[in-house]
Amino acid sequence: MQPTPEHSRRTWMKWATHALGGLWAMIVGIPAVGYLLDPRNRPAAAGVFKRVGRLSDLAENVPQSVVLRDIRRDAWTLHPNDVLGRVWLVRRPGGKVEAFTTICPHLGGSINFDGKQFVCPLHGATFNLACKRVSETELGKPNPAPRDMDSLEIQLVADPGQDDDPFIEVKYENFVQGHADKVKKA
């Protein structure tokens, strides 16, 4: 039995339709696979400690703002000296140092120090020198902050040349705003 011209035309059209469908799948699929494999879509690496100064740089009970910087890489670009965030360092009596993020736990504004307390200029969230939330009765108005300022991990690293003046290193992290509990952002 000889194939009719119409039968061979249908076969050719079927193959052409499949080929165009496959081409369309590649056009859409390759970028989609690239997106899924792109390093920018992978979870961030765990925070590492960043050196921010020396113990002798801090006066006792005088908060000092420090900017943390690092090299950031995206798929094609290297961003040297990129700002990770800002922290407040407070040296307590006895040489203990505490670090707190400057991001307000209410809505994410930048917490400032006015000489006696920490205040977020957005909605007036107020914290005392110990970085604890000031109560409404003590403040005399509502305090929108749902929790204390977010503390960060810190470590003092000895300098072999100067044993009495260690380096201060901070592990910077971001936390979810608006919650009473301190929850790390994913």
N, C-alpha and C positions, 0 to 999 in steps of 0.2 A: 504494500500500500504506500503510495507516494504522498508525502505531506503536502497539504494544500498551502498556497501562498498566505492565506489568512491565518492558518495554524502557526506557521513559522513567524509571522508578524506578531502574533500574540506572545509567543515565546520570547521574542526579542524585546517586546514591551515589558514583559514580566521581569526579565533580567535587567533592563534599564531602570525600572522602578526600584528593584532591590538595590542596584548599584547607587542610585541617587539617595535612597534611604540610608544606606551604609555611609555614604559621604556626609550626609546631614548628621548622622550619629557621631561621626568623627569630628565634625566641625563644632558640635555642641559638647561632645564628651571629653575631648582632649583638654580644653580649658577647665572643665569641671573637675577632672582628675588632678590637673595642675593645682587648682584651688585647694583641693583636699590634702595634697602633699606639701603645699607651701608652708615654710617654717613659721610664717607669721600667724598661722592658724593653730599652731601647736601650743599647748599650755606653757606658760612662762616657767623658766627654771626657778628653783627655790632661791629665795633671797640670800645674798651673801653679805658678809660684814664689810663695810666700807670705812676706811680710815677718815676721820673728820677733824682730828687735831690732837693736842696733848692735854693732859690733866692740868698742867700749869696755865693753860689758856683760859681756864674758867675760874671766876671768883665765886666764893661760897654764896649760895642762895640768890645769885644774879643770873636769870635765864639768858642764854645766848642762842641766837638763831644761826643755824648752819645749813648750807646747801649741799646736798649729796649729788655728785655727778658720776657718770660712768659712760662707757662707750656703748652705743646702741647700734645694732645692725638690723636692717630689714633685708628683704630679698636682694636688693641691688645696691643699697646705699649704706655707707658707714657714717654714723653721726658721732664724732668724737666730742667729749666733754658735754654730753647731753644731761640735762637736769632730771634726776630721778624724783626729787622732792626736797622739802625743807623739814627740818626738825628743830625742836627746842631742846637744848642741853641744860640741865640744872645740876650743879655740884652741891651735894648735901654735906652737912658736917661729917667729919671723919673720912672725907675723900670719896664717898659714894657718889656715882654719877647716874642720873636718870635721863632718858631720852623720850620725847613725846612728839608725835607727828603734829604738824601745824594745821592739818585738815580737821575742821570742826565736825564732830560726830552728829551734829544736827542736819545740816544740808551741804556740807563740804566747803564752806568758806574758809578763808585763811585766818587762823587765830593769831592775834597780835598781843604784845605785852605792853601795857600802858604805864609801867613803873611800879604797880602794886598788885595787879591781877591780869589774867589773860582774858581777852574779849574778842569775840567774833563780830565784825562789823555788820554782817548781814542781818541778823535778827537778835543780836545782843546776848548770845550764849556767853556765860561768864564762868570762869574757873579761878580758883585761888592759886597761891604760889606753889602749893603742893600738887597742882594740876587736877584738883578734884572739883566737881561741879558745885557751884555755889547754890545753896537752897533759896527757894523763893522768899522765905521769911527774912533771911539775911540780906537778900538782894533788894527786897521791897517791890519786886515786880516778877512776872513769870520768867523763868529761865527755860528756853526751848531745848537746851541740850538734853538728850535722853540718857547720857552717861558721862563719866569722867573723860578727860583727854586720853587718847589712845597711846599707851606706852609702847615702846619698841625695845627689842633685845639690844643689849649693849655689852661690850667686853673691853677690859683694859688689857693692853698687850705691852709687856715689858720691852723697853728699848735697851739692848745690851750696853750701849754707851752711857745711858742715864737711867739707873735703876729707880730713882725716886720720881721720875717724870714719865709715866707710861703713855702710850698712844691710846686714844679713844676710838673704838670702832662701833658702828651702828648697823644693824640689820634693818633696812627700810622695807616696810610693808604698807599696803593700803587696806582700809577696813570699810565695811558697808556703813553708810550713814543712815540715820533715822531709826536705828534699833537700840533697845536698851542693853543688848548684849554686844560685846565686841566680836565681830565676825569678819574673818579675812575675806577679801575679795578674791575670787578665783582667777 
